[in-house]
Amino acid sequence: MPEPIKSDLAGKGTLLREACDLGEVVNNVDVLYMTRIQRERFPDPVEYKKVASSYRITPEFLSGARENLIIMHPLPRVDEITPAVDQTKHARYFQQSFYGVPVRMALLKMLIAGGA
């Protein structure tokens, strides 16, 4: 996360903790926002393959998660969240996607009507 954003959030009293291992934090977070590692951002396919599966959410991984943890993802996913996670109470990415449609519609209406 860029330093200006971290400073702004910290200034508003937000507790931030950065970690390189999801296993270290999965039992301490309420929201896990997951994204895919983007192949197109790697000039070398070998480098992509080294990290491609370094972050992967499975039902087994979630066994230590908080009861109220929700997982969000912008979709589409590649293999960073296994389909079996879809059946858990933690999966919220399909709802996230569904609710994104009316929000975008409202924003477009405001823009077209000159309300923004």
Sine and cosine of phi, psi and omega as CSV:
sin_phi,cos_phi,sin_psi,cos_psi,sin_omega,cos_omega
0.00,0.00,0.73,-0.68,-0.01,-1.00
-0.87,0.49,0.59,-0.81,-0.06,-1.00
-0.82,0.57,-0.68,0.73,0.01,-1.00
-0.86,0.51,-0.60,0.80,0.00,-1.00
-0.94,0.33,-0.69,0.73,0.04,-1.00
-0.86,0.51,-0.70,0.72,0.00,-1.00
-0.89,0.45,-0.67,0.74,0.00,-1.00
-0.89,0.46,-0.72,0.69,0.00,-1.00
-0.91,0.42,-0.69,0.72,0.02,-1.00
-0.89,0.46,-0.61,0.79,0.03,-1.00
-0.90,0.43,-0.37,0.93,0.02,-1.00
-0.99,-0.11,0.17,0.99,0.07,-1.00
1.00,0.06,0.18,0.98,0.00,-1.00
-0.98,0.17,0.79,-0.61,0.04,-1.00
-0.99,0.15,0.86,-0.51,0.00,-1.00
-0.91,-0.42,0.63,-0.77,0.10,-0.99
-0.60,-0.80,0.82,-0.57,0.04,-1.00
-0.99,-0.15,0.62,-0.79,0.02,-1.00
-0.58,-0.82,0.51,-0.86,0.04,-1.00
-0.99,-0.14,-0.17,0.99,-0.04,-1.00
-0.85,-0.53,0.92,-0.39,0.00,-1.00
-0.85,0.53,-0.54,0.84,0.01,-1.00
-0.87,0.49,-0.44,0.90,0.02,-1.00
-0.95,0.32,-0.45,0.89,-0.15,-0.99
-0.88,-0.47,-0.20,0.98,-0.13,-0.99
-0.86,0.51,-0.47,0.88,0.00,-1.00
-1.00,0.02,0.09,1.00,-0.02,-1.00
-0.84,-0.55,0.14,0.99,-0.06,-1.00
-0.87,-0.49,0.47,-0.88,0.06,-1.00
-1.00,-0.09,-0.50,0.87,-0.02,-1.00
-0.75,-0.66,0.76,-0.65,0.09,-1.00
-0.89,-0.46,0.94,-0.35,0.02,-1.00
-0.99,-0.12,0.93,-0.37,-0.11,-0.99
-0.96,-0.27,0.65,-0.76,0.15,-0.99
-0.74,-0.68,0.26,-0.97,0.02,-1.00
-1.00,0.09,0.41,-0.91,0.16,-0.99
-0.99,0.17,0.85,-0.52,-0.18,-0.98
-1.00,0.09,0.94,-0.34,-0.01,-1.00
-0.83,0.56,-0.63,0.78,-0.07,-1.00
-0.92,0.40,-0.23,0.97,0.02,-1.00
-1.00,-0.01,-0.05,1.00,0.01,-1.00
-0.96,-0.26,0.89,-0.45,0.03,-1.00
-0.93,0.36,-0.44,0.90,-0.03,-1.00
-0.93,-0.37,0.89,-0.45,-0.01,-1.00
-0.85,0.52,-0.49,0.87,0.01,-1.00
-0.91,0.41,-0.66,0.75,0.03,-1.00
-0.90,0.43,-0.64,0.77,0.04,-1.00
-0.87,0.48,-0.73,0.69,-0.04,-1.00
-0.88,0.47,-0.48,0.87,0.02,-1.00
-0.90,0.43,-0.56,0.83,-0.08,-1.00
-0.93,-0.36,-0.10,1.00,-0.15,-0.99
-0.82,0.57,-0.61,0.80,-0.04,-1.00
-0.93,-0.37,0.37,0.93,-0.03,-1.00
-0.95,0.31,-0.44,0.90,0.08,-1.00
-0.86,-0.50,0.95,-0.30,-0.02,-1.00
-0.63,-0.77,0.81,-0.58,-0.02,-1.00
-0.99,-0.15,0.81,-0.58,0.04,-1.00
-0.78,-0.63,0.28,-0.96,0.09,-1.00
-0.85,0.53,-0.60,0.80,0.02,-1.00
-0.90,0.44,-0.66,0.75,0.03,-1.00
-0.87,0.50,-0.57,0.82,-0.05,-1.00
-0.98,0.18,-0.05,1.00,-0.04,-1.00
-0.87,0.49,-0.45,0.89,0.03,-1.00
-0.99,-0.13,0.12,0.99,-0.07,-1.00
-0.97,0.24,0.38,-0.93,0.11,-0.99
-0.88,0.47,0.48,-0.88,0.00,-1.00
-0.85,0.53,-0.62,0.79,-0.09,-1.00
-0.99,-0.13,0.20,0.98,0.01,-1.00
-0.86,0.52,0.71,-0.71,0.16,-0.99
-0.88,-0.48,0.60,-0.80,0.02,-1.00
-0.94,-0.35,0.80,-0.61,0.04,-1.00
-0.89,-0.46,0.44,-0.90,-0.03,-1.00
-0.35,-0.94,0.66,-0.75,-0.04,-1.00
-0.96,0.28,-0.23,0.97,-0.04,-1.00
0.85,0.52,0.48,-0.88,-0.03,1.00
-0.97,0.24,0.40,-0.92,0.04,-1.00
-0.98,-0.17,0.32,-0.95,0.07,-1.00
-0.95,-0.31,-0.99,0.15,0.08,-1.00
-0.63,-0.78,0.30,0.95,-0.03,-1.00
-0.98,0.21,-0.34,0.94,0.11,-0.99
-0.76,-0.65,0.87,-0.49,0.00,-1.00
-0.94,0.33,0.53,-0.85,0.01,-1.00
-0.84,0.55,-0.44,0.90,0.02,-1.00
-0.90,0.45,-0.42,0.91,0.02,-1.00
-0.93,0.37,-0.43,0.90,0.01,-1.00
-0.82,0.57,-0.51,0.86,-0.07,-1.00
-1.00,0.06,-0.06,1.00,-0.01,-1.00
-1.00,0.08,0.31,-0.95,0.02,-1.00
-0.94,0.33,-0.21,0.98,-0.05,-1.00
-0.99,0.15,-0.43,0.90,-0.09,-1.00
-0.93,0.36,0.86,-0.51,0.04,-1.00
-0.79,-0.62,0.06,1.00,-0.11,-0.99
-0.93,0.37,-0.48,0.88,0.05,-1.00
-0.96,0.29,-0.62,0.78,0.10,-1.00
-0.90,0.44,-0.67,0.74,0.03,-1.00
-0.83,0.56,-0.72,0.69,0.00,-1.00
-0.91,0.41,-0.69,0.72,-0.01,-1.00
-0.87,0.49,-0.73,0.69,-0.03,-1.00
-0.95,0.30,-0.33,0.94,0.03,-1.00
-0.91,0.41,-0.49,0.87,-0.03,-1.00
-0.90,0.43,-0.82,0.58,-0.01,-1.00
-0.91,0.41,-0.50,0.87,0.04,-1.00
-0.91,0.42,-0.71,0.71,0.04,-1.00
-0.90,0.44,-0.62,0.78,0.02,-1.00
-0.89,0.46,-0.68,0.73,0.00,-1.00
-0.91,0.42,-0.66,0.75,0.03,-1.00
-0.89,0.45,-0.69,0.73,0.03,-1.00
-0.89,0.46,-0.67,0.75,0.02,-1.00
-0.88,0.48,-0.68,0.73,0.02,-1.00
-0.89,0.46,-0.66,0.75,0.00,-1.00
-0.91,0.41,-0.69,0.72,-0.02,-1.00
-0.92,0.38,-0.63,0.77,-0.03,-1.00
-0.99,0.17,-0.11,0.99,0.01,-1.00
0.99,0.16,0.34,0.94,-0.04,-1.00
-1.00,0.02,0.06,1.00,-0.03,-1.00
-0.96,-0.27,0.00,0.00,0.00,0.00
